[in-house]
Amino acid sequence: MAQKYILSCVPCRKSFARNFARKYVSSAGIPLVEKVKERPEASSLEERVQILETLLQDYYLDDYYLKKIKRVRVQHKRIFEKYNMEKQNDELDEENPLANSNNE
């Protein structure tokens, strides 16, 4: 509702449209308006997807939980890698008991 009143002001509308276009329109076309198949040949889908992600993040999504999930995933990956390294070291120690007795 506030958007309706703010954008009824001509200078505000022009400024908003100009800034919006500068941020969300690229050589890959205008997301959600132009068909993907009709985008210019030199453009990439990655650029178009990035514009959509930015648009969603700026106006629709709270990315707090997504960032939290990423942190947990990275931590889990590190722990899993550490576990695998220790497991490999234990297996090597079991295979080569003479190396252990020389180190002790």
C-alpha positions, -999 to +999 in steps of 0.1 A: +000+000+000+029+024+008+044+015-025+013+028-043+014+062-026+052+066-029+052+056-065+024+080-073+049+108-069+064+113-104+100+121-093+100+091-069+087+069-096+113+080-121+141+075-096+128+041-085+124+029-121+159+042-131+176+025-101+156-007-105+165-009-141+201-003-134+203-031-109+181-058-125+183-054-162+213-068-180+225-082-213+208-115-204+174-098-206+148-088-181+139-116-157+103-128-155+093-106-185+114-118-214+115-154-224+147-172-217+148-187-252+147-152-268+176-138-248+206-124-268+232-150-279+261-134-260+242-136-227+245-164-201+219-182-180+242-177-150+239-140-153+201-142-155+199-165-125+221-142-105+197-113-113+168-134-101+186-144-069+194-107-062+159-097-069+145-124-045+170-115-018+164-078-020+126-079-020+112-112-009+135-136+010+150-134+044+182-153+038+191-157+075+182-194+075+198-201+042+231-186+055+227-207+087+222-238+067+253-231+047+274-226+079+261-260+093+269-277+060+304-263+059+310-274+095+296-309+088+319-312+058+350-303+078+341-327+106+334-355+080+367-349+063+386-349+097+368-382+106+379-398+072+415-387+077+416-402+112+400-434+099+426-437+071+454-431+096+440-458+119+438-482+090+473-475+080+485-480+115+467-514+116+483-525+083+518-515+093+523-524+130+561-523+127+560-486+120+541-481+153+565-502+173+595-482+160+579-449+168+572-459+204 
